[in-house]
């Protein structure tokens, strides 16, 4: 079987959807499936099975910035790639996103599977609802990464969607060599924008012991302001953009992984990554994260936007002890249930359904 996975976002930039598409492509290839990933690339493709469709532009999206490619040249490259590759099944991620997925949906032929990742409202979906209804009905099989994502798309477009949770490569995190640290260390990974809650975590530092360090990975529109706010505080280390390998090793090496998002998350892959690495996780108690971690069983969950509550949970995780050890062990088992290998097998079932229905 030849499968084409189409991603709307730049595959050379970090992101949850991009990570899922590339990870699923690798897992399918490990199962002997001829899988290729098609998407924008702002630089050399990240793997040999990636077909680049041109550069991206940054647009506002769901309280964040999305690197998409809605230009005519990307559309032409998408149409050409679909024609040349002759896939048995085309798998569209965020199928209504402007750019390659929507182009493939409109101009493609044959069985098409669509996976919806977004949770919450979308101005784009609302503005082009009639197109969205047609496009959604044009898919052979539809899936969503969480109940929240399913609810959002059903509310606007109707139809039925199978919920298939996102997955991770558990072995990569379990086997990685930990990044060396100078003592008790909190790790934050995420775009520096309001909804990711980095400002809340920095405020929480005031309630933590002076020997606690904070690793801050990635960048974003709030980077300059927050760096200025922590100027002179040698507890905070600004890492900038880091490689996937460094991300894995720092997740293993940190004392705690902190994910203080304020909302807008349909699923928490980063929580799974921390749990697979055997690192205690402290995160916001929001619906998307409760899909992944059970409060006080797999992770410590705190009210979003509350620095004192966040600091209290971080203190518990940093101190360790039997309760934290139990969280870590439960988290490892929980993460194992979300392996990319299992997800790839489930998508193979959907691909078979799509071929039969077509």
C-alpha positions as CSV (number, residue, x, y, z in Angstrom):
1,X,0.0,0.0,0.0
2,X,1.2,3.5,-0.9
3,X,0.1,6.2,1.5
4,X,0.6,10.0,1.2
5,X,0.4,12.0,4.4
6,X,-0.3,15.7,3.7
7,X,0.6,18.3,6.4
8,X,-0.4,22.0,6.3
9,X,2.5,23.3,8.4
10,X,6.2,23.6,7.7
11,X,7.8,20.3,8.4
12,X,11.2,22.0,9.2
13,X,9.7,23.9,12.1
14,X,8.7,22.3,15.4
15,X,5.0,21.7,16.1
16,X,2.6,19.2,17.4
17,X,0.9,18.4,14.0
18,X,4.2,18.2,12.2
19,X,5.6,15.9,14.8
20,X,2.6,13.6,14.5
21,X,2.7,13.5,10.7
22,X,6.4,12.7,10.6
23,X,6.2,10.2,13.4
24,X,3.2,8.4,11.8
25,X,5.1,8.3,8.5
26,X,8.1,6.6,10.2
27,X,5.9,4.1,12.1
28,X,4.0,3.2,8.9
29,X,7.3,2.6,7.0
30,X,8.5,0.4,9.9
31,X,5.4,-1.7,9.2
32,X,6.4,-2.1,5.5
33,X,4.0,0.6,4.2
34,X,5.3,2.9,1.4
35,X,4.5,6.1,3.2
36,X,5.5,9.6,2.0
37,X,4.9,12.9,3.8
38,X,4.0,16.0,1.7
39,X,4.2,19.5,3.2
40,X,5.9,22.9,3.2
41,X,9.6,23.0,4.1
42,X,11.6,26.1,4.9
43,X,14.9,24.4,4.3
44,X,16.1,20.8,3.6
45,X,13.4,18.2,4.2
46,X,13.7,16.6,7.6
47,X,13.7,13.0,6.3
48,X,14.2,11.1,3.0
49,X,10.5,10.2,2.7
50,X,9.4,13.9,2.8
51,X,8.4,15.7,-0.4
52,X,8.8,19.5,0.0
53,X,6.0,21.7,-1.4
54,X,7.7,25.1,-1.0
55,X,8.2,27.6,1.7
56,X,5.6,28.7,4.3
57,X,4.2,32.0,5.6
58,X,3.3,32.7,9.2
59,X,-0.3,33.4,9.9
60,X,-2.3,33.9,13.1
61,X,-4.0,30.6,14.1
62,X,-5.8,29.5,17.3
63,X,-3.9,32.0,19.5
64,X,-0.6,31.0,17.9
65,X,1.2,31.4,14.6
66,X,1.0,28.8,11.9
67,X,3.5,28.3,9.1
68,X,1.3,27.4,6.2
69,X,1.7,27.5,2.4
70,X,-1.6,28.7,0.8
71,X,0.1,30.1,-2.3
72,X,-0.6,28.9,-5.9
73,X,2.9,27.5,-6.3
74,X,2.4,25.1,-3.3
75,X,-0.9,24.1,-4.7
76,X,0.6,23.2,-8.1
77,X,3.4,21.2,-6.4
78,X,0.7,19.4,-4.3
79,X,-1.3,18.5,-7.4
80,X,1.8,17.3,-9.2
81,X,3.0,15.2,-6.3
82,X,-0.3,13.5,-6.0
83,X,-0.4,12.8,-9.7
84,X,3.2,11.4,-9.8
85,X,3.0,9.3,-6.6
86,X,-0.3,7.6,-7.3
87,X,-1.1,6.9,-3.7
88,X,-3.6,4.2,-2.8
89,X,-4.8,6.4,0.1
90,X,-4.2,10.0,0.9
91,X,-4.2,11.0,4.6
92,X,-4.9,14.7,5.1
93,X,-4.0,16.3,8.5
94,X,-6.1,19.4,9.2
95,X,-7.8,18.8,5.9
96,X,-9.6,22.2,5.8
97,X,-6.4,24.2,6.5
98,X,-5.4,26.5,3.6
99,X,-2.6,25.0,1.6
100,X,-1.7,21.5,0.6
101,X,-4.4,19.5,2.6
102,X,-7.3,21.6,1.2
103,X,-5.7,21.5,-2.3
104,X,-5.4,17.7,-2.1
105,X,-9.0,17.5,-0.9
106,X,-10.4,19.6,-3.8
107,X,-8.2,18.2,-6.6
108,X,-7.3,14.7,-5.4
109,X,-9.0,11.5,-6.4
110,X,-9.3,8.1,-4.7
111,X,-9.7,7.2,-1.0
112,X,-9.0,10.1,1.4
113,X,-8.7,10.0,5.2
114,X,-8.9,13.3,7.1
115,X,-7.6,13.8,10.7
116,X,-8.8,17.0,12.6
117,X,-6.4,18.2,15.3
118,X,-7.9,21.6,16.3
119,X,-9.9,22.1,19.5
120,X,-12.1,25.2,19.9
121,X,-13.5,27.7,17.5
122,X,-11.8,28.7,14.3
123,X,-12.5,32.0,12.4
124,X,-11.5,30.2,9.2
125,X,-13.9,27.4,9.8
126,X,-16.8,29.8,10.6
127,X,-16.1,32.1,7.6
128,X,-16.0,29.3,5.1
129,X,-18.5,26.9,6.7
130,X,-20.3,25.9,3.5
131,X,-17.0,25.0,1.9
132,X,-16.1,23.1,5.1
133,X,-19.3,21.1,5.0
134,X,-18.7,20.1,1.4
135,X,-15.0,19.3,2.1
136,X,-15.7,17.3,5.2
137,X,-18.3,15.3,3.3
138,X,-15.8,14.7,0.5
139,X,-13.5,12.7,2.8
140,X,-13.9,9.0,2.7
141,X,-13.1,8.5,6.4
142,X,-12.8,11.1,9.1
143,X,-10.9,11.1,12.4
144,X,-10.1,13.5,15.2
145,X,-7.3,13.4,17.8
146,X,-9.5,14.0,20.8
147,X,-13.1,14.3,21.9
148,X,-12.6,18.1,22.0
149,X,-11.4,18.2,18.4
150,X,-14.3,15.9,17.3
151,X,-16.9,18.1,19.1
152,X,-15.5,21.3,17.5
153,X,-15.7,19.9,13.9
154,X,-19.1,18.2,14.4
155,X,-20.6,21.4,15.7
156,X,-19.6,23.2,12.5
157,X,-19.8,20.5,9.8
158,X,-21.6,17.5,11.2
159,X,-20.8,13.9,10.3
160,X,-19.1,11.1,12.2
161,X,-15.5,11.0,13.3
162,X,-13.4,8.2,14.9
163,X,-11.3,9.5,17.8
164,X,-7.7,8.3,17.4
165,X,-5.4,9.8,20.0
166,X,-2.0,11.2,19.0
167,X,1.1,8.9,19.6
168,X,4.8,9.1,20.5
169,X,7.8,7.0,19.9
170,X,8.1,5.7,23.5
171,X,11.5,4.0,22.9
172,X,13.2,7.2,21.9
173,X,12.3,8.9,25.2
174,X,12.8,5.8,27.4
175,X,16.3,5.0,26.0
176,X,17.8,8.5,25.6
177,X,20.8,9.6,27.6
178,X,19.8,12.3,30.0
179,X,21.1,15.9,29.5
180,X,23.3,16.8,32.4
181,X,21.9,19.3,34.9
182,X,23.4,21.3,37.7
183,X,20.7,20.3,40.2
184,X,17.0,20.6,40.5
185,X,15.8,21.7,37.1
186,X,12.4,22.5,35.5
187,X,12.0,22.2,31.7
188,X,9.6,24.3,29.6
189,X,9.2,23.5,25.9
190,X,6.7,25.5,23.8
191,X,6.2,28.6,21.8
192,X,6.6,31.7,23.8
193,X,3.1,33.1,23.5
194,X,0.4,33.8,26.0
195,X,-1.6,30.6,25.7
196,X,1.4,28.4,26.5
197,X,1.7,29.9,30.0
198,X,5.4,30.6,30.2
199,X,4.8,33.9,31.9
200,X,2.8,32.0,34.6
201,X,5.8,29.7,35.1
202,X,8.2,32.6,35.4
203,X,5.9,34.2,38.0
204,X,5.9,30.9,39.9
205,X,9.7,31.0,40.3
206,X,9.2,33.6,43.0
207,X,7.6,30.9,45.2
208,X,10.3,28.3,44.6
209,X,13.7,27.8,46.4
210,X,16.6,29.7,45.0
211,X,18.5,26.6,44.0
212,X,15.9,25.6,41.4
213,X,16.9,26.2,37.8
214,X,14.6,26.6,34.7
215,X,15.4,25.5,31.2
216,X,13.3,27.5,28.6
217,X,13.3,26.0,25.1
218,X,12.0,27.5,21.9
219,X,11.1,31.1,21.0
220,X,8.1,33.3,20.2
221,X,6.5,36.7,20.4
222,X,6.9,36.9,24.2
223,X,10.6,36.0,24.3
224,X,12.1,39.4,24.4
225,X,9.7,40.7,27.1
226,X,10.1,37.6,29.3
227,X,13.9,37.6,28.9
228,X,13.9,41.2,30.0
229,X,11.8,40.3,33.0
230,X,14.3,37.6,34.1
231,X,17.4,39.6,33.3
232,X,20.0,39.0,36.0
233,X,18.3,35.9,37.3
234,X,20.9,33.2,36.7
235,X,18.3,30.5,37.6
236,X,16.7,30.9,34.1
237,X,18.6,29.5,31.1
238,X,17.2,30.5,27.7
239,X,18.0,27.8,25.2
240,X,16.4,29.1,22.1
241,X,15.4,26.7,19.4
242,X,16.7,23.2,20.1
243,X,17.0,20.0,18.0
244,X,14.7,17.1,18.5
245,X,17.5,15.1,20.0
246,X,18.3,17.8,22.5
247,X,14.6,18.1,23.4
248,X,14.5,14.3,24.1
249,X,17.7,14.4,26.2
250,X,16.6,17.5,28.2
251,X,13.2,15.9,28.9
252,X,15.1,12.9,30.3
253,X,17.5,15.1,32.2
254,X,15.1,17.5,33.8
255,X,13.8,17.0,37.4
256,X,10.3,18.1,36.3
257,X,8.6,18.9,33.0
258,X,6.2,21.8,33.3
259,X,3.4,22.4,30.8
260,X,1.4,25.5,32.1
261,X,-0.8,26.1,29.1
262,X,-3.9,28.3,29.6
263,X,-6.1,26.6,27.0
264,X,-6.6,25.9,23.3
265,X,-5.0,22.4,23.5
266,X,-6.9,19.4,22.1
267,X,-4.2,16.9,23.2
268,X,-1.0,16.9,25.2
269,X,1.7,15.0,23.3
270,X,4.3,16.8,25.3
271,X,2.9,15.3,28.5
272,X,3.2,11.9,27.0
273,X,6.8,12.6,26.1
274,X,7.6,13.6,29.7
275,X,5.9,10.5,31.1
276,X,7.7,8.2,28.6
277,X,11.0,9.7,29.6
278,X,10.3,8.9,33.3
279,X,10.2,12.6,34.2
280,X,7.5,13.9,36.7
281,X,5.0,16.1,34.8
282,X,3.3,19.2,36.2
283,X,0.7,20.7,33.9
284,X,-2.4,22.8,33.7
285,X,-5.7,21.2,34.5
286,X,-7.3,21.8,31.1
287,X,-9.5,19.4,29.1
288,X,-7.0,18.6,26.4
289,X,-4.4,17.6,29.0
290,X,-6.9,15.5,31.0
291,X,-7.2,13.4,27.9
292,X,-3.6,12.4,28.4
293,X,-2.8,12.5,32.1
294,X,-5.0,11.4,35.1
295,X,-4.7,14.0,37.9
296,X,-2.5,12.8,40.8
297,X,-2.1,9.4,39.1
298,X,0.0,10.2,36.0
299,X,0.8,13.9,36.6
300,X,0.1,16.8,38.9
301,X,-2.5,19.1,37.3
302,X,-3.1,22.7,38.6
303,X,-5.6,25.4,37.8
304,X,-4.4,27.3,34.7
305,X,-3.1,30.8,35.2
306,X,-2.4,30.4,39.0
307,X,1.4,30.9,39.7
308,X,1.1,29.9,43.4
309,X,-0.8,26.7,42.7
310,X,1.8,25.9,40.0
311,X,4.6,26.6,42.4
312,X,3.1,24.3,45.0
313,X,2.8,21.4,42.6
314,X,6.3,22.0,41.3
315,X,7.6,21.9,44.8
316,X,6.1,18.5,45.4
317,X,7.5,17.1,42.1
318,X,11.0,18.6,42.8
319,X,11.1,17.1,46.3
320,X,10.4,13.6,45.0
321,X,9.4,10.8,47.3
322,X,7.0,7.8,47.1
323,X,4.1,9.8,45.7
324,X,6.2,11.2,42.8
325,X,7.8,7.8,42.2
326,X,4.3,6.4,41.8
327,X,3.4,9.2,39.4
328,X,6.4,8.4,37.3
329,X,5.7,4.7,37.1
330,X,2.0,5.2,36.3
331,X,3.0,7.8,33.7
332,X,5.3,5.3,31.9
333,X,2.5,2.8,31.7
334,X,0.1,5.5,30.4
335,X,2.6,6.6,27.8
336,X,3.1,3.1,26.5
337,X,-0.6,3.0,25.6
338,X,-0.1,5.9,23.2
339,X,2.8,4.4,21.1
340,X,3.1,5.4,17.5
341,X,3.2,1.7,16.6
342,X,-0.3,1.2,17.9
343,X,-1.5,4.4,16.3
344,X,-0.1,3.3,12.9
345,X,-1.9,-0.1,13.2
346,X,-5.2,1.7,13.9
347,X,-4.7,4.0,10.9
348,X,-4.0,1.0,8.7
349,X,-7.5,-0.2,9.6
350,X,-9.0,3.2,8.6
351,X,-7.0,3.1,5.3
352,X,-8.5,-0.3,4.6
353,X,-12.0,1.1,5.4
354,X,-11.4,4.0,3.0
355,X,-10.4,1.7,0.2
356,X,-13.4,-0.5,0.7
357,X,-15.9,2.4,0.8
358,X,-14.4,4.0,-2.3
